[in-house]
Amino acid sequence: MNKWKFGEPGMVQQAELVLRTLMNAGYEAYWVGGCVRDELMGRPIHDMDITTSAHPEEVVSLFERTVPTGIKHGTVTVLLDGYSFEVTTFRTESVYEQHRRPSSVSFVQDITEDLKRRDFTMNAIALSLDGRWVDPFGGMEDIERGIIRCVGDADERFKEDALRMLRGVRFASVFHFNLAKSTWRAIIQHREFMNDIAMERIRVEMEKMMAGPHPLRGLELLGRSRLLDLPKIGLSSANIDQSKVTMLDQLPADKPSIRWAMLLFAAGLKSDEALSLLKRWTFSNVKAKEISDILRMSEHIYTELPTLIEKPNKIALDELRLLWIRQLLTYDEGTIHNWLVFERTKSSEHDPFMKLILDQALEWNEHVTVKHVKDLAVTGKEVLQELSIPAGPWLGNLLQQLLFDVAAGQVPNDKQQLLEQAKRVMNKL
């Protein structure tokens, strides 16, 4: 029995049961793809795919709970004890349509024929239940040498599915591997095929790369291959300021939004332009706003900083505090945190006023006791009763002003004093 070192024990146990069930029924079965590759590389394994000589309907008949994930192409998901395993029949693939997907598949009985259709040699390794490796294309050697190499002819692999070019760059980035010369030449030659790939699939690969340990290496390869320059992606590598983008690897991998913001900043995009591009890249509205708000907050602050240059230090410091409080009331806590990391990283020589903000921000935060209108000791209804004025848009503006006054420490969060402040504000209008 094979001893997995980097797979979660419960998942491995259930995966072994899937293989054993298939083999006891007279079929061949192997672990295959990413889990085998990651075990060889000493990386954590998050899922385990299985390939078998059993046809989909035969797989379904052997297990109580299955999902016909891609039964037309031979894939059935087997559910066992809270784990799910994609079980795919040995297959070959016919002509691909528009460099994206095979028009049909044919089931075969030879594991080597199945491995032959896969993208890269490191992903074309299978492992049996008794620990036997099936590696007909030298994937183990390529892993040892740190090489990303297409299975067979690179031109054919990329003509079949153009997304493999971006996957190759992503693997080279995440694993810090090199692309084989033949694979790199084929990427350069066939990069135009990427225009046939759905933007959603491209985004997913880019997100994995940007969340990896070496995104800068991936961007360098994308720039050299000019994959970024394609109309589908629309982010010219020539427009990226290399002195700014070099900070990418320094930013936390678990905060990819900050990395995206840094990339778009290095590309010279304003927040509105970034938001538009991210939506075109099929990011969700929430994620697109999360990224672009980091840039938007910087724009707000840098717009106001020049007005402080000629003021005495004491006045300037107080106005910086008020400027910061406006940001606290405008953006959510996540954006505030992301912006602080972003701004501290992107330059070692900040504007002196920006440096003051970064130095004082956490202390200023501690003195802000309210961040939302609902935190005020007075309600909109109570303000209306006190002022005896019909409700209108002015009320929301007034409550925001009261919120700022309390957050800035200019008025206590006391009902009566807030009502008095409301009168003073309205009398000035």
C-alpha positions as CSV (number, residue, x, y, z in Angstrom):
1,M,0.0,0.0,0.0
2,N,1.3,3.5,-0.9
3,K,2.2,5.8,2.0
4,W,1.2,9.4,1.3
5,K,3.3,12.0,3.2
6,F,1.5,15.2,2.1
7,G,-2.2,14.1,1.9
8,E,-4.7,14.6,4.7
9,P,-5.0,11.0,6.2
10,G,-8.8,10.9,6.1
11,M,-8.8,11.9,2.4
12,V,-6.1,9.4,1.6
13,Q,-8.0,6.6,3.4
14,Q,-11.2,7.3,1.4
15,A,-9.3,7.6,-1.9
16,E,-7.7,4.2,-1.3
17,L,-11.1,2.8,-0.8
18,V,-12.2,4.2,-4.2
19,L,-9.2,2.6,-5.9
20,R,-9.6,-0.7,-4.0
21,T,-13.3,-0.9,-5.0
22,L,-12.5,-0.4,-8.7
23,M,-9.7,-2.9,-8.6
24,N,-11.7,-5.5,-6.8
25,A,-14.3,-5.2,-9.6
26,G,-11.6,-6.1,-12.1
27,Y,-10.7,-2.6,-13.3
28,E,-7.4,-0.7,-13.3
29,A,-7.2,2.5,-11.2
30,Y,-4.6,5.0,-10.3
31,W,-4.1,8.4,-8.6
32,V,-3.2,10.9,-11.3
33,G,-2.4,14.5,-12.0
34,G,-1.9,17.2,-9.3
35,C,-2.0,15.0,-6.2
36,V,0.8,12.8,-7.6
37,R,2.8,15.8,-8.7
38,D,2.4,17.6,-5.3
39,E,3.4,14.4,-3.4
40,L,6.6,14.2,-5.4
41,M,7.3,17.9,-4.8
42,G,6.5,17.8,-1.1
43,R,3.5,20.2,-1.4
44,P,0.2,19.9,0.6
45,I,-2.4,17.9,-1.3
46,H,-5.9,19.4,-1.4
47,D,-7.7,16.9,-3.6
48,M,-7.0,13.5,-5.2
49,D,-8.1,12.7,-8.8
50,I,-8.4,9.1,-10.0
51,T,-8.2,7.6,-13.4
52,T,-9.6,4.1,-14.3
53,S,-10.3,1.7,-17.0
54,A,-13.9,1.5,-15.8
55,H,-16.5,3.3,-17.9
56,P,-18.6,6.0,-16.2
57,E,-21.7,3.9,-15.8
58,E,-19.6,1.1,-14.3
59,V,-18.1,3.6,-11.8
60,V,-21.7,4.8,-10.9
61,S,-22.8,1.2,-10.3
62,L,-19.9,0.6,-7.8
63,F,-20.6,3.5,-5.4
64,E,-23.7,4.6,-3.5
65,R,-23.2,8.3,-3.9
66,T,-22.0,9.8,-7.2
67,V,-22.4,13.0,-9.2
68,P,-22.3,12.9,-13.1
69,T,-19.9,15.9,-13.1
70,G,-18.8,15.4,-16.7
71,I,-20.1,12.0,-17.6
72,K,-20.0,12.8,-21.4
73,H,-16.2,13.2,-21.1
74,G,-15.9,10.2,-18.7
75,T,-15.8,12.0,-15.3
76,V,-17.9,10.9,-12.3
77,T,-17.5,12.5,-8.8
78,V,-17.6,9.8,-6.1
79,L,-18.7,11.0,-2.6
80,L,-17.3,9.1,0.4
81,D,-17.4,10.1,4.1
82,G,-17.4,13.9,3.4
83,Y,-14.8,13.7,0.6
84,S,-15.2,14.0,-3.1
85,F,-13.1,12.3,-5.8
86,E,-13.2,12.9,-9.5
87,V,-12.9,9.5,-11.2
88,T,-12.3,9.7,-15.0
89,T,-12.2,6.9,-17.5
90,F,-8.9,6.4,-19.5
91,R,-9.6,8.3,-22.6
92,T,-8.2,9.9,-25.7
93,E,-9.5,13.2,-27.2
94,S,-10.5,14.1,-30.7
95,V,-10.1,17.4,-32.5
96,Y,-10.4,20.4,-30.2
97,E,-12.8,23.2,-31.1
98,Q,-11.4,26.8,-31.1
99,H,-8.4,25.8,-29.0
100,R,-10.6,25.2,-26.0
101,R,-12.3,21.8,-25.7
102,P,-12.4,18.4,-27.5
103,S,-15.3,17.8,-29.7
104,S,-15.5,14.2,-28.4
105,V,-13.6,11.6,-26.4
106,S,-12.9,7.9,-26.8
107,F,-12.6,5.6,-23.9
108,V,-9.5,3.4,-23.9
109,Q,-8.0,0.6,-21.8
110,D,-4.4,1.8,-21.7
111,I,-3.2,4.2,-18.9
112,T,-0.3,5.4,-21.1
113,E,-2.8,6.5,-23.8
114,D,-4.7,8.4,-21.2
115,L,-1.5,10.1,-19.9
116,K,-0.5,11.1,-23.4
117,R,-3.4,13.6,-23.7
118,R,-2.4,15.6,-20.6
119,D,-0.7,19.0,-20.7
120,F,2.7,18.8,-19.0
121,T,4.9,15.9,-18.1
122,M,4.7,16.6,-14.3
123,N,0.9,16.2,-14.6
124,A,1.2,13.0,-16.6
125,I,2.3,10.7,-13.8
126,A,0.1,8.0,-12.3
127,L,0.4,6.1,-9.0
128,S,-1.1,2.7,-8.2
129,L,-2.4,1.5,-4.9
130,D,0.7,-0.7,-4.4
131,G,3.0,2.3,-4.9
132,R,3.9,1.7,-8.6
133,W,4.7,4.9,-10.6
134,V,3.6,5.2,-14.2
135,D,5.7,7.9,-15.8
136,P,6.0,7.3,-19.6
137,F,7.1,10.9,-20.4
138,G,9.8,11.6,-17.8
139,G,7.7,13.8,-15.5
140,M,9.5,12.8,-12.4
141,E,12.8,13.8,-14.0
142,D,11.4,17.1,-15.1
143,I,10.2,17.8,-11.5
144,E,13.6,17.0,-10.2
145,R,15.2,19.4,-12.7
146,G,12.5,22.1,-12.2
147,I,11.3,22.0,-15.8
148,I,7.8,22.6,-17.2
149,R,7.6,20.6,-20.4
150,C,4.6,19.7,-22.6
151,V,3.7,16.1,-23.1
152,G,4.7,15.2,-26.6
153,D,4.5,18.0,-29.2
154,A,4.1,21.5,-27.5
155,D,2.5,22.9,-30.7
156,E,-0.2,20.3,-30.6
157,R,-0.9,20.7,-26.9
158,F,-1.4,24.4,-27.2
159,K,-3.5,24.1,-30.4
160,E,-5.7,21.7,-28.4
161,D,-6.2,24.0,-25.5
162,A,-4.6,27.5,-25.6
163,L,-5.2,28.0,-21.8
164,R,-2.3,25.5,-21.3
165,M,0.1,28.4,-22.2
166,L,-1.1,30.4,-19.3
167,R,-1.1,27.3,-17.1
168,G,2.5,26.7,-18.0
169,V,3.4,30.2,-17.0
170,R,1.4,29.9,-13.8
171,F,3.2,26.6,-12.9
172,A,6.6,28.2,-13.6
173,S,5.7,31.1,-11.3
174,V,4.2,29.1,-8.4
175,F,6.8,26.3,-8.5
176,H,9.7,28.6,-9.5
177,F,10.4,26.2,-12.4
178,N,11.8,27.0,-15.9
179,L,9.8,26.4,-19.1
180,A,11.5,24.0,-21.5
181,K,12.8,25.7,-24.7
182,S,10.3,23.8,-26.9
183,T,7.4,24.8,-24.6
184,W,8.5,28.4,-24.5
185,R,8.9,28.6,-28.3
186,A,5.4,27.2,-28.7
187,I,3.9,29.8,-26.4
188,I,5.5,32.6,-28.4
189,Q,4.3,31.1,-31.6
190,H,0.7,30.4,-30.6
191,R,-0.1,33.1,-28.1
192,E,-2.8,34.5,-30.4
193,F,-4.9,31.4,-29.7
194,M,-5.5,32.8,-26.2
195,N,-8.0,35.2,-27.7
196,D,-10.3,32.2,-28.1
197,I,-10.3,31.4,-24.4
198,A,-13.1,32.7,-22.1
199,M,-11.9,35.5,-19.9
200,E,-13.2,33.7,-16.8
201,R,-10.8,30.8,-17.4
202,I,-7.9,33.2,-17.9
203,R,-8.9,35.1,-14.7
204,V,-8.8,31.9,-12.7
205,E,-5.3,31.1,-13.8
206,M,-4.1,34.7,-13.2
207,E,-5.7,34.6,-9.7
208,K,-3.8,31.4,-8.8
209,M,-0.6,32.9,-10.1
210,M,-1.1,36.2,-8.1
211,A,-1.8,34.2,-4.9
212,G,1.3,32.1,-5.3
213,P,4.7,32.6,-3.8
214,H,6.4,34.2,-6.9
215,P,3.9,36.3,-8.8
216,L,6.6,38.6,-10.1
217,R,8.2,35.7,-11.9
218,G,4.9,34.9,-13.6
219,L,4.4,38.6,-14.7
220,E,7.9,38.6,-16.1
221,L,7.2,35.5,-18.2
222,L,3.8,37.0,-19.3
223,G,5.6,40.2,-20.3
224,R,8.3,38.4,-22.2
225,S,5.8,36.2,-24.0
226,R,3.5,39.2,-24.5
227,L,0.5,37.2,-23.4
228,L,-0.5,40.3,-21.3
229,D,-0.7,42.4,-24.5
230,L,-3.4,40.4,-26.1
231,P,-6.7,42.2,-26.7
232,K,-8.4,39.6,-24.5
233,I,-6.3,40.7,-21.5
234,G,-5.7,44.3,-22.4
235,L,-2.8,45.0,-19.9
236,S,0.2,46.0,-21.9
237,S,3.5,44.9,-20.3
238,A,5.1,48.0,-21.8
239,N,2.9,50.2,-19.5
240,I,3.9,48.4,-16.3
241,D,6.4,50.4,-14.2
242,Q,8.9,47.7,-13.2
243,S,10.2,49.7,-10.3
244,K,6.7,49.6,-8.8
245,V,5.7,46.0,-9.7
246,T,8.9,44.6,-8.1
247,M,7.2,44.9,-4.7
248,L,4.6,42.2,-5.5
249,D,6.5,39.3,-3.9
250,Q,6.9,41.3,-0.7
251,L,3.1,41.6,-0.3
252,P,1.3,38.8,1.7
253,A,0.1,35.9,-0.4
254,D,-3.0,35.6,1.7
255,K,-4.0,39.2,0.6
256,P,-4.1,38.9,-3.1
257,S,-6.3,42.0,-3.5
258,I,-3.3,44.1,-2.4
259,R,-1.2,42.4,-5.0
260,W,-3.7,43.1,-7.7
261,A,-3.9,46.7,-6.6
262,M,-0.1,47.0,-6.8
263,L,-0.1,45.5,-10.3
264,L,-2.8,47.9,-11.5
265,F,-1.0,50.8,-9.8
266,A,2.2,49.8,-11.6
267,A,0.3,49.8,-14.8
268,G,-0.7,53.4,-14.2
269,L,-4.4,52.8,-13.8
270,K,-6.7,55.0,-11.8
271,S,-9.3,53.5,-9.5
272,D,-12.1,53.8,-12.0
273,E,-10.1,52.4,-14.8
274,A,-9.0,49.5,-12.6
275,L,-12.6,48.8,-11.6
276,S,-13.7,48.7,-15.3
277,L,-10.8,46.4,-16.2
278,L,-11.4,44.0,-13.3
279,K,-15.1,43.7,-14.2
280,R,-14.1,42.9,-17.8
281,W,-11.8,40.2,-16.4
282,T,-15.0,38.8,-14.8
283,F,-14.1,39.5,-11.2
284,S,-17.1,39.7,-9.0
285,N,-18.4,43.2,-8.2
286,V,-17.4,42.7,-4.6
287,K,-13.8,41.7,-5.4
288,A,-13.4,44.3,-8.1
289,K,-14.5,47.0,-5.6
290,E,-12.2,45.6,-2.9
291,I,-9.2,45.9,-5.2
292,S,-10.0,49.3,-6.8
293,D,-10.9,50.9,-3.4
294,I,-7.3,50.5,-2.4
295,L,-6.3,52.7,-5.3
296,R,-9.3,55.0,-4.7
297,M,-8.3,55.6,-1.1
298,S,-4.8,56.6,-2.2
299,E,-6.2,59.0,-4.7
300,H,-8.3,60.7,-2.1
301,I,-5.4,61.1,0.3
302,Y,-2.8,62.2,-2.2
303,T,-5.3,64.8,-3.6
304,E,-5.6,66.5,-0.2
305,L,-2.0,66.3,0.9
306,P,-0.7,69.3,-1.2
307,T,-3.0,71.7,0.7
308,L,-1.0,71.0,3.9
309,I,2.5,71.8,2.6
310,E,2.5,75.5,3.6
311,K,0.9,75.0,7.0
312,P,2.6,75.0,10.4
313,N,3.5,71.5,11.7
314,K,0.9,71.5,14.5
315,I,-2.0,72.6,12.2
316,A,-0.9,70.2,9.4
317,L,-0.7,67.2,11.9
318,D,-4.3,67.9,13.1
319,E,-5.6,68.2,9.5
320,L,-3.8,65.0,8.7
321,R,-5.7,63.3,11.6
322,L,-9.0,64.7,10.3
323,L,-8.1,63.5,6.7
324,W,-7.5,60.1,8.1
325,I,-10.7,60.0,10.1
326,R,-12.6,60.8,6.8
327,Q,-11.0,57.7,5.3
328,L,-12.1,55.6,8.4
329,L,-15.7,56.7,7.9
330,T,-15.6,56.2,4.1
331,Y,-14.0,52.8,3.7
332,D,-14.5,49.5,5.5
333,E,-11.9,48.0,7.9
334,G,-10.7,45.6,5.3
335,T,-9.9,48.4,2.8
336,I,-8.2,50.4,5.5
337,H,-6.0,47.5,6.5
338,N,-5.2,46.6,2.9
339,W,-4.3,50.2,2.1
340,L,-1.9,50.5,5.0
341,V,-0.1,47.4,3.8
342,F,-0.2,48.6,0.2
343,E,1.1,52.1,1.0
344,R,3.8,50.9,3.4
345,T,5.1,48.6,0.7
346,K,5.0,50.6,-2.5
347,S,7.6,53.2,-1.6
348,S,10.5,53.4,0.8
349,E,10.6,57.2,0.4
350,H,7.1,58.5,1.2
351,D,5.9,62.0,1.1
352,P,6.7,63.3,4.6
353,F,2.9,63.9,5.3
354,M,2.1,60.4,4.1
355,K,4.8,59.0,6.4
356,L,3.1,60.9,9.3
357,I,-0.2,59.2,8.4
358,L,1.4,55.8,8.3
359,D,3.1,56.4,11.6
360,Q,0.1,57.8,13.4
361,A,-2.8,55.8,11.8
362,L,-3.0,53.1,14.4
363,E,-3.0,55.6,17.3
364,W,-5.6,57.7,15.6
365,N,-7.7,54.6,15.1
366,E,-7.8,53.9,18.8
367,H,-9.4,57.2,19.5
368,V,-12.3,56.8,17.0
369,T,-15.3,55.5,19.0
370,V,-17.9,55.6,16.3
371,K,-17.7,54.5,12.7
372,H,-21.3,54.3,11.6
373,V,-24.4,56.5,11.9
374,K,-26.1,53.8,14.0
375,D,-23.3,54.3,16.6
376,L,-24.5,57.8,17.3
377,A,-26.4,58.5,20.5
378,V,-29.1,60.2,18.4
379,T,-31.4,58.9,15.7
380,G,-32.6,60.6,12.5
381,K,-36.1,60.6,13.9
382,E,-35.0,62.5,17.0
383,V,-33.2,65.1,14.9
384,L,-36.4,65.6,12.8
385,Q,-38.4,66.1,15.9
386,E,-35.9,68.6,17.3
387,L,-35.5,70.7,14.2
388,S,-39.2,70.4,13.0
389,I,-38.1,70.3,9.4
390,P,-39.6,67.9,6.8
391,A,-37.3,64.9,6.0
392,G,-35.1,65.1,2.9
393,P,-31.6,64.3,1.6
394,W,-30.3,66.9,4.0
395,L,-30.9,64.5,6.9
396,G,-28.5,61.9,5.7
397,N,-25.8,64.6,5.1
398,L,-26.4,66.0,8.6
399,L,-26.1,62.6,10.3
400,Q,-22.8,62.1,8.4
401,Q,-21.5,65.4,9.6
402,L,-22.5,64.5,13.2
403,L,-20.7,61.2,12.8
404,F,-17.5,63.0,11.7
405,D,-17.8,65.5,14.5
406,V,-18.0,62.7,17.1
407,A,-15.3,60.6,15.4
408,A,-12.9,63.6,15.3
409,G,-13.6,64.3,19.0
410,Q,-15.2,67.6,18.3
411,V,-18.5,66.7,19.9
412,P,-19.2,64.1,22.6
413,N,-21.5,61.2,21.6
414,D,-24.3,62.5,23.8
415,K,-27.8,62.9,22.6
416,Q,-28.5,66.4,23.8
417,Q,-25.1,67.8,22.6
418,L,-25.6,66.2,19.2
419,L,-29.0,67.8,18.9
420,E,-27.4,71.2,19.8
421,Q,-24.7,70.5,17.2
422,A,-27.4,69.7,14.6
423,K,-29.0,73.1,15.2
424,R,-25.6,74.8,14.8
425,V,-24.9,73.0,11.5
426,M,-28.3,73.8,10.1
427,N,-28.1,77.5,11.1
428,K,-24.9,77.7,9.0
429,L,-26.6,76.5,5.9
